[in-house]
Amino acid sequence: MVKKLPVFSIIVPVYNTEQFINVCIDSLLAQTFSDFELLLIDDGSTDRSGFICDEYEKKDSRIRVFHEKNSGVSAARNKGMEKACGRYINFVDSDDWVSADYLKSYVEARKEFDYDIVYTEMSREFEGVISNVPLNNISAESTVSLPDVLSELLNCNEFGYACNKSLKTEIIHSRQIRFDSRLPYHEDAVFMFDYCLTIESVRLYPVCTYYYRIHLSSQSFNRNIDFNQHYLSCIIECEKIHLLADHLKSHVFNNAAKLFSQKEKQMTIINMYRLNNVPKRKKRLDYLNKLRDCFSYGNYESGVLGIGMRLKNDFLADLFFMSIFSLSKLFHRIGFR
């Protein structure tokens, strides 16, 4: 007898999250829609995370655990996609959790049309405060209206996350779409831009069932990063979105892509000055020069930082940002936030 394949493959990369992994797995096992497999990819955890995954696998036949050498979240997700048997692939991070109707919401969104990708809303939880960005209830059943819906996602900054969406396994496997394991940053967005190069339909479904946990230890708060890696990740991300814009041939999406790239490059500049180990002045000026085009398309940053973004001279911009962030670090050290 041929074994029936599951509707969903839920891929959870796991690395040293013993504090949260039980909540994550329990929320997935409590789904009202139960036709799924749960792939737990232990990325070489050094705490009890791998053991916890093994214990769950013993209790539920839908769970499969894979223990891998530590290679990063992208490699772990790629392993999960390689092993996935479901019709659709969903990604969940091991320190996040979902509501009981998480999978059911994707089933309902596809009830009348089998969309290549379905986006849902995602709540962010930081220090006990939960917030989310609402989505409009819109869809595209053909490539004609696809650019308008994707532009909406770019404009509300919900395009790039891997976790609040459901993808088709057949598209991923047939086009061999994978996360770029070389990228320490922006890997989600790069993957999504690659995926959207192949799709013909999309649905935004305004239901919030995914809860994303933000930590002070997360990369967005890390002041000890290798900035060159951050810069290269940003450049690759911007190249990918412009490839998608060229593919879609839409004035609306092209403008949204330009604004998105500007935001990403401006945030990359800001992150350079936030580092504990700021690059030497010659390198800073080199990075500013390479990212200079983000100063020319409108202006994303407002307030004090927006002043620096408007400066036309790299030397003045560098002096401005160094002064602002040196003061910020000083205030932080003496107890001001």
ZANU-463317 format. One record per residue (C-alpha): residue number from 1; residue in three letters; x, y, z. Coordinates in nm, 3 decimals. Layout:
 num residuo       X       Y       Z
 NUM     ala       X       Y       Z
...
END
This chain:
 num residuo       X       Y       Z
   1     met   0.000   0.000   0.000
   2     val   0.138   0.341  -0.104
   3     lys   0.179   0.578   0.188
   4     lys  -0.029   0.895   0.154
   5     leu   0.187   1.206   0.132
   6     pro   0.111   1.494   0.372
   7     val  -0.039   1.823   0.259
   8     phe   0.221   2.033   0.443
   9     ser   0.589   1.992   0.523
  10     ile   0.678   2.218   0.815
  11     ile   1.052   2.279   0.829
  12     val   1.200   2.394   1.162
  13     pro   1.576   2.466   1.177
  14     val   1.692   2.414   1.537
  15     tyr   2.002   2.557   1.700
  16     asn   2.047   2.600   2.077
  17     thr   1.686   2.697   2.150
  18     glu   1.615   2.459   2.439
  19     gln   1.443   2.747   2.620
  20     phe   1.178   2.783   2.346
  21     ile   1.167   2.463   2.140
  22     asn   0.894   2.294   2.347
  23     val   0.656   2.587   2.298
  24     cys   0.726   2.584   1.923
  25     ile   0.673   2.210   1.873
  26     asp   0.369   2.193   2.103
  27     ser   0.202   2.474   1.908
  28     leu   0.257   2.283   1.582
  29     leu   0.128   1.954   1.721
  30     ala  -0.187   2.134   1.840
  31     gln  -0.295   2.222   1.484
  32     thr  -0.663   2.189   1.396
  33     phe  -0.549   2.077   1.049
  34     ser  -0.342   1.767   1.117
  35     asp  -0.229   1.647   0.772
  36     phe   0.136   1.750   0.790
  37     glu   0.488   1.629   0.854
  38     leu   0.721   1.814   1.091
  39     leu   1.088   1.817   0.993
  40     leu   1.316   1.921   1.279
  41     ile   1.665   2.000   1.149
  42     asp   1.910   2.010   1.441
  43     asp   2.195   2.231   1.319
  44     gly   2.461   2.094   1.552
  45     ser   2.308   2.225   1.876
  46     thr   2.536   2.218   2.181
  47     asp   2.251   2.238   2.434
  48     arg   1.959   1.995   2.488
  49     ser   1.770   2.104   2.174
  50     gly   1.864   1.794   1.974
  51     phe   1.766   1.562   2.260
  52     ile   1.430   1.738   2.298
  53     cys   1.362   1.691   1.926
  54     asp   1.442   1.318   1.952
  55     glu   1.197   1.279   2.242
  56     tyr   0.917   1.437   2.037
  57     glu   0.998   1.212   1.740
  58     lys   0.938   0.906   1.960
  59     lys   0.588   1.030   2.048
  60     asp   0.451   1.142   1.708
  61     ser   0.497   0.963   1.375
  62     arg   0.457   1.291   1.183
  63     ile   0.791   1.412   1.320
  64     arg   1.125   1.343   1.153
  65     val   1.451   1.463   1.310
  66     phe   1.778   1.520   1.125
  67     his   2.102   1.593   1.312
  68     glu   2.348   1.794   1.103
  69     lys   2.689   1.950   1.147
  70     asn   2.653   2.318   1.236
  71     ser   2.630   2.501   0.902
  72     gly   2.377   2.778   0.964
  73     val   2.005   2.831   0.923
  74     ser   2.015   2.836   0.542
  75     ala   2.183   2.495   0.520
  76     ala   1.934   2.357   0.775
  77     arg   1.636   2.483   0.573
  78     asn   1.789   2.344   0.254
  79     lys   1.819   2.004   0.423
  80     gly   1.453   2.026   0.519
  81     met   1.348   2.110   0.163
  82     glu   1.553   1.818   0.035
  83     lys   1.361   1.581   0.266
  84     ala   1.016   1.742   0.232
  85     cys   0.734   1.519   0.103
  86     gly   0.435   1.752   0.144
  87     arg   0.256   1.943  -0.130
  88     tyr   0.339   2.271   0.041
  89     ile   0.639   2.388   0.243
  90     asn   0.613   2.617   0.546
  91     phe   0.907   2.743   0.751
  92     val   0.888   2.797   1.127
  93     asp   1.175   2.916   1.348
  94     ser   1.237   2.710   1.661
  95     asp   1.202   3.005   1.901
  96     asp   0.868   3.115   1.752
  97     trp   0.519   2.971   1.790
  98     val   0.193   2.950   1.595
  99     ser  -0.178   2.950   1.675
 100     ala  -0.390   2.634   1.647
 101     asp  -0.536   2.752   1.313
 102     tyr  -0.198   2.825   1.155
 103     leu  -0.222   2.555   0.885
 104     lys  -0.598   2.581   0.854
 105     ser  -0.561   2.946   0.749
 106     tyr  -0.348   2.843   0.449
 107     val  -0.601   2.573   0.353
 108     glu  -0.882   2.830   0.364
 109     ala  -0.679   3.082   0.164
 110     arg  -0.638   2.824  -0.114
 111     lys  -0.997   2.696  -0.103
 112     glu  -1.100   2.849  -0.437
 113     phe  -0.760   2.879  -0.608
 114     asp  -0.431   2.694  -0.562
 115     tyr  -0.199   2.993  -0.518
 116     asp   0.175   2.947  -0.571
 117     ile   0.237   3.140  -0.251
 118     val   0.016   3.254   0.036
 119     tyr   0.123   3.527   0.279
 120     thr  -0.038   3.568   0.620
 121     glu   0.016   3.829   0.890
 122     met   0.295   3.785   1.144
 123     ser   0.307   3.922   1.498
 124     arg   0.634   4.031   1.653
 125     glu   0.693   3.973   2.024
 126     phe   0.964   4.183   2.189
 127     glu   1.002   4.209   2.567
 128     gly   0.638   4.110   2.618
 129     val   0.494   4.356   2.365
 130     ile   0.322   4.207   2.056
 131     ser   0.265   4.402   1.734
 132     asn   0.189   4.314   1.374
 133     val   0.163   4.470   1.028
 134     pro  -0.187   4.422   0.878
 135     leu  -0.219   4.290   0.522
 136     asn  -0.486   4.380   0.270
 137     asn  -0.704   4.093   0.148
 138     ile  -0.584   4.088  -0.214
 139     ser  -0.467   3.826  -0.461
 140     ala  -0.337   3.767  -0.812
 141     glu  -0.446   3.461  -1.010
 142     ser  -0.226   3.548  -1.309
 143     thr   0.096   3.729  -1.395
 144     val  -0.106   4.031  -1.512
 145     ser  -0.191   4.145  -1.158
 146     leu   0.108   3.981  -0.986
 147     pro   0.330   4.295  -0.975
 148     asp   0.065   4.500  -0.793
 149     val   0.031   4.245  -0.512
 150     leu   0.407   4.198  -0.476
 151     ser   0.448   4.578  -0.467
 152     glu   0.205   4.588  -0.177
 153     leu   0.429   4.345   0.013
 154     leu   0.741   4.548  -0.055
 155     asn   0.574   4.870   0.055
 156     cys   0.466   4.725   0.391
 157     asn   0.805   4.552   0.439
 158     glu   0.655   4.201   0.460
 159     phe   0.812   4.052   0.148
 160     gly   1.129   3.889   0.269
 161     tyr   1.045   3.684   0.578
 162     ala   1.046   3.308   0.522
 163     cys   0.813   3.224   0.807
 164     asn   0.474   3.381   0.736
 165     lys   0.401   3.209   0.408
 166     ser   0.323   2.878   0.240
 167     leu   0.511   2.774  -0.075
 168     lys   0.467   2.498  -0.333
 169     thr   0.714   2.211  -0.299
 170     glu   0.691   2.133  -0.672
 171     ile   0.813   2.483  -0.764
 172     ile   1.101   2.466  -0.516
 173     his   1.215   2.122  -0.635
 174     ser   1.166   2.174  -1.009
 175     arg   1.351   2.508  -1.010
 176     gln   1.604   2.395  -0.748
 177     ile   1.546   2.705  -0.537
 178     arg   1.762   2.709  -0.225
 179     phe   1.873   2.943   0.050
 180     asp   2.220   3.086  -0.014
 181     ser   2.424   2.943   0.275
 182     arg   2.702   3.196   0.208
 183     leu   2.482   3.482   0.326
 184     pro   2.470   3.555   0.700
 185     tyr   2.209   3.829   0.645
 186     his   1.913   3.889   0.409
 187     glu   1.903   3.519   0.315
 188     asp   1.524   3.505   0.357
 189     ala   1.464   3.793   0.116
 190     val   1.709   3.657  -0.143
 191     phe   1.532   3.320  -0.132
 192     met   1.190   3.483  -0.170
 193     phe   1.302   3.695  -0.467
 194     asp   1.431   3.376  -0.636
 195     tyr   1.102   3.197  -0.565
 196     cys   0.889   3.485  -0.695
 197     leu   1.077   3.479  -1.026
 198     thr   0.894   3.151  -1.095
 199     ile   0.539   3.214  -0.969
 200     glu   0.217   3.313  -1.143
 201     ser  -0.017   3.365  -0.846
 202     val  -0.011   3.503  -0.493
 203     arg  -0.260   3.558  -0.210
 204     leu  -0.236   3.794   0.086
 205     tyr  -0.455   3.652   0.361
 206     pro  -0.514   3.896   0.651
 207     val  -0.513   3.642   0.935
 208     cys  -0.244   3.644   1.203
 209     thr  -0.138   3.296   1.316
 210     tyr   0.243   3.325   1.342
 211     tyr   0.430   3.476   1.638
 212     tyr   0.788   3.587   1.578
 213     arg   1.006   3.626   1.885
 214     ile   1.267   3.906   1.874
 215     his   1.566   3.876   2.109
 216     leu   1.828   4.127   2.212
 217     ser   2.078   3.861   2.103
 218     ser   1.937   3.847   1.749
 219     gln   2.142   3.965   1.451
 220     ser   1.943   4.287   1.425
 221     phe   2.089   4.388   1.764
 222     asn   2.438   4.243   1.710
 223     arg   2.708   4.512   1.721
 224     asn   2.994   4.265   1.664
 225     ile   2.918   4.153   1.309
 226     asp   3.160   4.137   1.017
 227     phe   3.042   4.444   0.827
 228     asn   3.183   4.330   0.492
 229     gln   2.954   4.025   0.508
 230     his   2.662   4.254   0.591
 231     tyr   2.749   4.478   0.295
 232     leu   2.781   4.187   0.049
 233     ser   2.450   4.040   0.168
 234     cys   2.280   4.375   0.108
 235     ile   2.427   4.406  -0.242
 236     ile   2.316   4.054  -0.340
 237     glu   1.967   4.122  -0.201
 238     cys   1.939   4.442  -0.406
 239     glu   2.063   4.266  -0.721
 240     lys   1.798   3.995  -0.674
 241     ile   1.511   4.238  -0.634
 242     his   1.612   4.424  -0.949
 243     leu   1.624   4.092  -1.137
 244     leu   1.266   4.037  -1.022
 245     ala   1.171   4.391  -1.130
 246     asp   1.320   4.328  -1.476
 247     his   1.125   4.001  -1.495
 248     leu   0.791   4.157  -1.396
 249     lys   0.828   4.460  -1.626
 250     ser   0.601   4.672  -1.409
 251     his   0.644   5.045  -1.344
 252     val   0.468   5.006  -1.009
 253     phe   0.690   4.721  -0.892
 254     asn   1.003   4.888  -1.029
 255     asn   0.938   5.196  -0.815
 256     ala   0.866   4.979  -0.510
 257     ala   1.190   4.786  -0.574
 258     lys   1.393   5.107  -0.594
 259     leu   1.250   5.228  -0.265
 260     phe   1.309   4.889  -0.102
 261     ser   1.674   4.888  -0.216
 262     gln   1.716   5.240  -0.084
 263     lys   1.584   5.139   0.257
 264     glu   1.812   4.835   0.274
 265     lys   2.123   5.030   0.172
 266     gln   2.046   5.313   0.415
 267     met   2.001   5.061   0.698
 268     thr   2.333   4.902   0.597
 269     ile   2.504   5.241   0.627
 270     ile   2.347   5.300   0.968
 271     asn   2.449   4.954   1.088
 272     met   2.811   5.025   0.990
 273     tyr   2.826   5.312   1.239
 274     arg   2.642   5.118   1.510
 275     leu   2.917   4.854   1.530
 276     asn   3.145   4.828   1.830
 277     asn   3.433   4.781   1.586
 278     val   3.358   5.046   1.323
 279     pro   3.563   5.007   1.001
 280     lys   3.856   5.244   0.948
 281     arg   3.779   5.575   0.782
 282     lys   3.917   5.473   0.441
 283     lys   3.690   5.165   0.438
 284     arg   3.391   5.367   0.560
 285     leu   3.433   5.615   0.277
 286     asp   3.465   5.328   0.031
 287     tyr   3.138   5.174   0.156
 288     leu   2.962   5.512   0.148
 289     asn   3.074   5.564  -0.211
 290     lys   2.951   5.218  -0.316
 291     leu   2.614   5.274  -0.146
 292     arg   2.585   5.636  -0.265
 293     asp   2.294   5.563  -0.503
 294     cys   2.063   5.512  -0.204
 295     phe   2.091   5.887  -0.135
 296     ser   1.944   5.980  -0.473
 297     tyr   1.605   5.806  -0.481
 298     gly   1.382   6.002  -0.247
 299     asn   1.469   5.979   0.123
 300     tyr   1.366   5.699   0.357
 301     glu   1.527   5.805   0.684
 302     ser   1.367   6.096   0.866
 303     gly   1.474   6.295   1.172
 304     val   1.841   6.335   1.265
 305     leu   1.962   6.040   1.055
 306     gly   1.783   6.180   0.753
 307     ile   2.014   6.484   0.769
 308     gly   2.315   6.258   0.717
 309     met   2.144   6.078   0.429
 310     arg   2.091   6.410   0.250
 311     leu   2.457   6.513   0.263
 312     lys   2.613   6.500  -0.084
 313     asn   2.974   6.479   0.034
 314     asp   3.104   6.143   0.165
 315     phe   3.351   6.307   0.405
 316     leu   3.077   6.519   0.564
 317     ala   2.836   6.225   0.579
 318     asp   3.102   6.011   0.748
 319     leu   3.181   6.284   1.002
 320     phe   2.811   6.332   1.075
 321     phe   2.734   5.963   1.133
 322     met   3.049   5.903   1.340
 323     ser   2.954   6.194   1.567
 324     ile   2.592   6.085   1.608
 325     phe   2.668   5.721   1.685
 326     ser   2.966   5.799   1.908
 327     leu   2.732   6.008   2.124
 328     ser   2.471   5.731   2.116
 329     lys   2.724   5.471   2.237
 330     leu   2.844   5.710   2.510
 331     phe   2.489   5.763   2.638
 332     his   2.431   5.387   2.633
 333     arg   2.744   5.324   2.843
 334     ile   2.644   5.576   3.109
 335     gly   2.292   5.438   3.139
 336     phe   2.079   5.640   2.895
 337     arg   1.879   5.471   2.618
END
